[in-house]
Amino acid sequence: MPDLEIRNLHAQAGDKQILKGIDLTVKQGEVHALMGPNGSGKSTLANVVMGHPNLEVTEGQIIFGGEDITEADPDERARLGLFMAFQYPVSVPGVTITKYLRMVMNAHREERGEEPVSLKDFRRIVEEAMQLTAIPKQFASRYLNEGFSGGEKKRLEMLQLALQRPTMAVLDETDSGLDIDALNVVAGAVNSVKADSGMGVLIITHYQRILHHIRPDRVSIVFDGRIATEGGPELVEQLEREGYGKIREAFAPAGA
C-alpha cells in the first residue's frame, strides 16, 4: 500500500519562500501529526501535497506509492488515492451534495475500471456513510456547503472521506472552530475509516485536543518552513506542558 514521502521540499507563493526543505514520511496505516505555530508552513505543505496551482515547488519531490507526483495535476493525485480535508471548505451554489458525491464516486470507480454506481447502491452507500458521520439525510438535497456552519462543512468532508476510502488522507486543521460534539464526530469518522481501510493520515493542527481523539503514531514540529523536531505521541504531551518555546529556542540557531 502507498506511503507518502516528502523529500527536501521547497515551495513558494509568488516571490515568498515558505517551505525551506521539508523531509517527511507518512506510512500506510499510521497517523502522523504535523504541528507548529501559525505561519510556520503547515497548511502550505498540505496544499503543495495536493497540487495547489498557486504554489510553486522550486526543489524536492513528493512521492506517493513509489511514484513521483510532484508535477501531477490535483485530480490525478485524488484518483491515486490522496484525499484532503480543507481548513476552509468552499461553497458551490447550484450543485447538490448528492450530485457531487455521486460524481466523485464514479470518478474513482472509473479509475479502477469499474462501472458507474447504480442509483440504488449509491443511496445505500451514502446512507451508511451518513450514519457513520452523524449527518442528517436531508443534507443530501442541499447545495454543497451553501449556508453550512463550520461544523457542518467539516462533517460533510468526513462524509466524503467515508465514501471515498482513500489510501492517504491529509487533514488540514480539520478541528479548527469545532465544538466538542462536532470534534467527536470528525474524530470518530477518521478513526472508523482508518480502522476499516488501513489508510494513512497526515493530520495538521496547532491544537492538541484532536490528538487526544485521533492518536498519532509520530509527531513532527515545523518552524519557518522546516522540520524542527520529530518524535512520538509524547511530543504532544510536552507541547501541552511547555508550549513551543523550548523547541523554538533550540531550533533558532539552525534556522538562522
N, C-alpha and C positions, 0 to 999 in steps of 0.2 A: 504493500500500500504506500501511497506517496508521502514523502516528507517534504517540508518546505525549508529551503536553505537560502539564506540571505548572506551574500559574500561581499565584504568590503564595499558596501553600498553607499554611494554618494548621490545626492539628488538636490535639485534646486527648483525654486519657484521664481520665474523671471531671472533677475540677477542675484537673488538671495540664496546662498548655500544653506541648506537646512540639515540634511543628513551628511555626515562627515566621516563615513567609514564604518557602517554598521555590519557586524557579523552576528548572525542569529540563526538558530535551527529549531524548528518545531517538528517533533517526530509524530508519526501517525499514532493516534490513541492517547497522546499526552495533552495536558493543559499547560501552556507556557504563558505566564503573566508578564506583560511589559508595563513597567511603572515609571513614573517620573513627574516632575512638576510641570505646570502649564508652560507651553512654549519650548519644550525640550525636543520635540520632533516625533512624538508618538503617533499622532494622527497622520502626519505626513508619511511615516513609514507604512501605515495601513493603506493609505491611498496609492502610494507607489507600488505596493504589492499587487493591488487590483488594477493598476494601469491607468491612473487618472491622467487625462490628457494635458492638464495644466502643470504637471510636474515632470521635470526632465532628469533622467538618470544620466549622470556625467561619468560615472565609473562604477564598476562592480557588476554583480549578477544576481538574478533571482531564479532559483532552480526549484521546480516543483515536480516531484516524481521522477527526478533524474533528467528532466527536460528544461532547457533554458527558455524561460518565458519573459525575459527582460523586455523584449520588444513586442510581445504578443498583445493583441487587442483585448480590451476588457471582457468582451463576450466570449472570446476564446478561453480566457482564464476561467470564467464561470463554467463553461462547458467541460473543462478539465476537472472540475470538482472544487474550485475555490469559491467561497461564499463570504460576503462581507455584510455585517450589520452596522449601519452608519450611525454616527453620533447624532446627526440631524437628518432623518429621513425626509425626502421631499414629497410634496403632494402632486398628484396627477389628476386634475379635474377631467371628468368625462370618461375615465377608464375605471370600470368596476373592479373590485377586488377579485371577483370570480373570473372575469375575463383575463385579468393579469396573471392570476395563479395558474390557470389552465394553459396559457401561452408559455409561461416559464416551464411548466411541467413537460409540455410537448417538445420544447426545445431540447431539454435534457434527454427525453426519450429518443428523439431523432439522432442525437449524438451517439446514443448506444445502439442505433439501428433498429429501434422498436417502433411499432405503430402508434399513432396518436391515442391518448387515453379516451375511452368511451365516456360519455356523459354520466352513465350510471356509476362506473368505477371512480370517476373524478369526484362525484358528490360524496361517495362513501369515504374516500381517502381524506377529503377536506374535512368532513365531519369528525373523523377520528383525530385529525391534527388539531381541530378547534377544541375538542375536549382536552387534549394534552396541554394546550396553551391558554385555556380558560377564556376563549374568545366566543362571544355570543354568535349564534347562527346568522342573526340579522346583519352582521358586519359584511356578509358576502355581497349584499346588494349595494353597499356604499361605494363611493368613488375612492380611489387609492389615496389614503391618508388625508383626504379632504375633510377639514373640520375636526380632525382627530386630536386628542390631547397627546402630550408627550408619552404618557404611559401606554395609550392605545397604539401609537406608532411602533413602540418597541415590542408590544405583544404581536402586532402584525408581522414584524420581522421574524419573531420566533415561530410564527405560523409558517412563514416561507422556509425557515430552517428545517422545521419538522417535515415539510413536504419534499424539499429537495434532497435531504440526507446527503450533504456534501462530504467530501473526504477531508476537507480542511476549512474551518470557519475562523474568520478574522472578526472579532467583536470590538468595535471602536467605541469605547466609553458607553457601552450599552446601558450601564447603570446610571448615567447622568440624568438627574431630575426625577428619578423614580421614587415613589413612596414604597413602604415596606411590602405591601401586598403585590404591587407590580414587580418589585425586585424578586420576590419569591417565585412569581410566575415565570419570569425570564430565566432565573437560575434553574428552576425545575425543568423547563423546556430544554435548556442546554445540556443538563445532566442526563435527561432521558434520551435525547438524540445521540449523545456521545456513547451512552451505555448500549444503545441499540445498534449503532452503526460503526463504532470504533473510530469516529472522526477525530482529527487533531484540532486543537483550539489555541489560537493566539488571542488572548484577552488583554485589551489595552485599557488601563484605568489609572487614575491617580487617587482613587479611594480604596480603602482596604475592605469595606463591608461586603462587596460582592464576592471577594475571595474567601469569605467565611462560608459561602454557599456553593461556589464553584472552586473546589480546592485545587491549587496549582501544583504541578509536579516540579516545575522550575520557575524561577523569577529572575528577570533582568531589569536593571535600573538604567534609564537613559538620561543623560545630561548633555545639552548643547550638541545634539546630533550624534552622540557616541554612546556606546555601552560603557557605563562606569563600573558596574559590578554585576555579578551573577551569583545565584545560589539556589537553595531550596525554599520550601514554604516558611522556614524560619526567618527568611529575609523580610517577609510581610510583618511578622511579629516585631522584628527590630524596628521597622519603619513606624509601627504604631507607638512604640516606646520613645523613639528618638527623632522621628521625622527625617527629612532629607539632609539635615545639617552636617552630620559627620561624613556621610558619603560625599556630599558636595566639597567639603574641605579636603578629603583625601584625593578627590578627582581633580581638583582645581589645578595643581601643578602640571598634571599630564595634559589637561585641556587648554592650558595657557598658550 
